[in-house]
Amino acid sequence: MIHEIPSPCPPRGDPGNSFSPVPGRIQAVPSPGPPWGHSTDPSALSPPTPAPFPALFTETGRISRFFSPRAFPVTSRSPRHVTSRPRRVASPRRAAPGLSAAGRGGAKSGGTSGSGAGRRGNMSWIPFKIGQPKKQIVPKTVERDFEREYGKLQQLEDQTKKLQKDMKKSTDADLAMSKSAVKISSDLLSNPLCEQEPSFLEMVTAFDTAMKRMDSFNQEKVNQIQKTVIEPLKKFSSVFPSLNMAVKRREQTLQDYKRLQSKVEKYEEKERTGPVLAKLHQAREELRPVKEDFEAKNKQLLEEMPKFYSSRIDYFKPSFESLVRAQVVYYTEMHKIFGDLTAQIDRPGLSDEQRERENDAKLSELRALSIVADD
């Protein structure tokens, strides 16, 4: 059996009536406001002190149901009977095309897409750069001159490295060529045929001597090129990392300059109150040394980069003069060596065409032999 529950304020229609609930139904729902047609005097509006809720037990001793004025849905202020059936939960609205439930949650549920706040949390287009000052710090002409000069130095660095690699490949190829020539002459000299034919042995011996002399001069030429060309190129290339670091420091200082300038502009746009003026003064004090540092670095680079680029000619000119001299000395000695070799093994009075005809005739005699005849 359900006991009667006192209402904190009388229902509309019968102020003095208290309801006697029927099992399973509530006959009247107390209204929190004053009944229509009654006095609105403050003393009349103050509800009586509610009595404590009695222990609600059924005859079997178990708790039947806990009633509270806020435990039931109130659809109107009329004293209509409502059931104790819980309110039907409205089904969620259908999501718009392309939007998920998480997107509708937006900022609350951490969604990354959707309408409202959820769509704002996934903005990929930012119309203004954060921390960029409105004032033009570096004039466009100065920035254009800086980029042009630095671009020329970057190209010079690439060309210097490429030239160094090509020179190294060239000297390695020269050494490989002379070593191969010496190997050929040594193999011919160790051939048993030379021991049986004294004239041929004399010819191969002269050839082996000429190849060894050529290898000796070639080694001197390579050493000269290594010392006067390749090493200076390597030293010149070692300067560029320092230059790139100086440009990098200048860029870092420029970013600090822009950040502090933006900070100053932000405080200048605010209302001139005491705290704002104090922060503005502090921001300007922070900006001053950074601005001076950037201007000094920028001026130094703009003055020294063209000088460095122009000095390449004076630096490389002696190296290439030494390269030409080393080649001239080497080929002059080769002319003498092979001239002497020609005098020792060549038969005077024969032209190249006559030697070619003799070789063809001897080859035809070899092919006429039965052991080499075609089947």
Backbone hydrogen bonds, N-H to C=O, Kabsch-Sander energy under -0.5 kcal/mol:
donor,donor_aa,acceptor,acceptor_aa,energy
3,H,1,M,-0.5
14,D,11,P,-0.5
17,N,14,D,-1.6
22,V,25,R,-0.7
25,R,22,V,-2.6
26,I,82,V,-1.0
27,Q,25,R,-0.5
38,H,35,P,-1.4
44,A,41,D,-0.7
45,L,41,D,-1.7
46,S,42,P,-0.9
57,F,55,A,-1.0
58,T,62,R,-2.1
61,G,58,T,-1.7
64,S,56,L,-0.7
67,F,65,R,-0.7
71,A,68,S,-1.9
75,T,73,P,-0.6
80,R,78,S,-1.6
82,V,26,I,-0.8
84,S,24,G,-0.6
99,L,96,A,-2.4
104,R,100,S,-1.6
105,G,101,A,-1.4
106,G,102,A,-1.1
108,K,105,G,-1.8
109,S,105,G,-0.6
110,G,106,G,-0.8
111,G,106,G,-1.4
118,G,115,S,-1.5
120,R,116,G,-1.4
121,G,117,A,-1.4
122,N,119,R,-1.1
123,M,120,R,-1.0
124,S,122,N,-0.5
126,I,124,S,-0.6
132,Q,129,K,-1.2
137,I,135,K,-0.8
143,E,139,P,-2.5
144,R,140,K,-2.4
145,D,141,T,-2.3
146,F,142,V,-2.3
147,E,143,E,-2.3
148,R,144,R,-2.0
149,E,145,D,-2.4
150,Y,146,F,-2.5
151,G,147,E,-2.1
152,K,148,R,-1.9
153,L,149,E,-1.6
154,Q,150,Y,-2.2
155,Q,151,G,-2.1
156,L,152,K,-2.1
157,E,153,L,-2.3
158,D,154,Q,-2.0
159,Q,155,Q,-2.4
160,T,156,L,-2.3
161,K,157,E,-2.1
162,K,158,D,-2.2
163,L,159,Q,-2.5
164,Q,160,T,-2.2
165,K,161,K,-2.1
166,D,162,K,-2.3
167,M,163,L,-2.4
168,K,164,Q,-1.9
169,K,165,K,-2.3
170,S,166,D,-2.3
171,T,167,M,-2.3
172,D,168,K,-2.2
173,A,169,K,-2.2
174,D,170,S,-2.1
175,L,171,T,-2.3
176,A,172,D,-2.2
177,M,173,A,-2.2
178,S,174,D,-2.2
179,K,175,L,-2.3
180,S,176,A,-2.0
181,A,177,M,-2.1
182,V,178,S,-2.1
183,K,179,K,-2.0
184,I,180,S,-2.1
185,S,181,A,-2.2
186,S,182,V,-2.1
187,D,183,K,-2.1
188,L,184,I,-2.3
189,L,185,S,-2.0
190,S,186,S,-1.6
191,N,188,L,-1.1
194,C,191,N,-1.5
195,E,191,N,-0.5
195,E,192,P,-0.7
196,Q,192,P,-0.9
197,E,193,L,-1.3
201,L,197,E,-2.3
202,E,198,P,-2.3
203,M,199,S,-1.9
204,V,200,F,-2.6
205,T,201,L,-2.2
206,A,202,E,-2.0
207,F,203,M,-2.1
208,D,204,V,-2.6
209,T,205,T,-2.1
210,A,206,A,-2.2
211,M,207,F,-2.2
212,K,208,D,-2.0
213,R,209,T,-2.1
214,M,210,A,-2.6
215,D,211,M,-2.4
216,S,212,K,-1.9
217,F,213,R,-2.5
218,N,214,M,-2.5
219,Q,215,D,-2.1
220,E,216,S,-1.8
221,K,217,F,-2.4
222,V,218,N,-2.4
223,N,219,Q,-2.3
224,Q,220,E,-2.2
225,I,221,K,-2.5
226,Q,222,V,-2.7
227,K,223,N,-2.0
228,T,224,Q,-2.5
229,V,225,I,-2.2
230,I,225,I,-2.0
231,E,226,Q,-2.1
233,L,229,V,-2.0
234,K,230,I,-2.3
235,K,231,E,-2.6
236,F,232,P,-2.4
237,S,233,L,-2.1
238,S,234,K,-1.4
239,V,236,F,-1.2
240,F,237,S,-0.9
243,L,239,V,-1.7
244,N,240,F,-3.1
245,M,241,P,-2.0
246,A,242,S,-2.1
247,V,243,L,-2.1
248,K,244,N,-2.2
249,R,245,M,-2.5
250,R,246,A,-2.0
251,E,247,V,-2.1
252,Q,248,K,-2.4
253,T,249,R,-2.4
254,L,250,R,-1.9
255,Q,251,E,-2.1
256,D,252,Q,-2.0
257,Y,253,T,-2.3
258,K,254,L,-2.5
259,R,255,Q,-2.4
260,L,256,D,-2.5
261,Q,257,Y,-2.4
262,S,258,K,-2.4
263,K,259,R,-1.7
264,V,260,L,-2.3
265,E,261,Q,-2.4
266,K,262,S,-1.9
267,Y,263,K,-1.8
268,E,264,V,-2.1
269,E,265,E,-1.5
270,K,266,K,-0.6
270,K,267,Y,-0.5
273,T,271,E,-2.2
277,L,273,T,-2.7
278,A,274,G,-2.1
279,K,275,P,-2.4
280,L,276,V,-2.5
281,H,277,L,-2.4
282,Q,278,A,-2.1
283,A,279,K,-2.5
284,R,280,L,-2.3
285,E,281,H,-2.0
286,E,282,Q,-1.9
287,L,283,A,-1.9
288,R,284,R,-1.9
290,V,286,E,-0.8
291,K,287,L,-2.7
292,E,288,R,-2.2
293,D,289,P,-2.4
294,F,290,V,-2.4
295,E,291,K,-2.4
296,A,292,E,-2.1
297,K,293,D,-2.3
298,N,294,F,-3.1
299,K,295,E,-2.2
300,Q,296,A,-2.3
301,L,297,K,-2.3
302,L,298,N,-2.3
303,E,299,K,-1.6
304,E,300,Q,-2.3
305,M,301,L,-2.5
307,K,303,E,-0.7
308,F,304,E,-2.6
309,Y,305,M,-2.3
310,S,306,P,-2.3
311,S,307,K,-1.6
312,R,309,Y,-1.0
313,I,310,S,-0.9
314,D,310,S,-0.5
315,Y,311,S,-1.8
316,F,312,R,-2.6
317,K,313,I,-2.1
319,S,315,Y,-0.5
320,F,316,F,-2.2
321,E,317,K,-1.9
322,S,318,P,-2.1
323,L,319,S,-1.8
324,V,320,F,-2.2
325,R,321,E,-2.2
326,A,322,S,-2.4
327,Q,323,L,-2.0
328,V,324,V,-2.4
329,V,325,R,-2.7
330,Y,326,A,-2.0
331,Y,327,Q,-2.6
332,T,328,V,-2.1
333,E,329,V,-2.1
334,M,330,Y,-2.2
335,H,331,Y,-1.9
336,K,332,T,-1.6
337,I,333,E,-2.6
338,F,334,M,-2.6
339,G,335,H,-1.5
340,D,336,K,-2.5
341,L,337,I,-2.1
342,T,338,F,-2.1
343,A,339,G,-1.8
344,Q,340,D,-1.2
345,I,341,L,-2.0
346,D,342,T,-2.1
350,L,347,R,-1.0
355,R,351,S,-1.9
356,E,352,D,-1.9
357,R,353,E,-2.1
358,E,354,Q,-2.1
359,N,355,R,-2.1
360,D,356,E,-2.0
361,A,357,R,-2.1
362,K,358,E,-2.2
363,L,359,N,-2.0
364,S,360,D,-1.9
365,E,361,A,-1.9
366,L,362,K,-1.7
367,R,363,L,-2.0
368,A,364,S,-1.3
369,L,366,L,-1.0
372,V,369,L,-0.8
373,A,370,S,-0.6
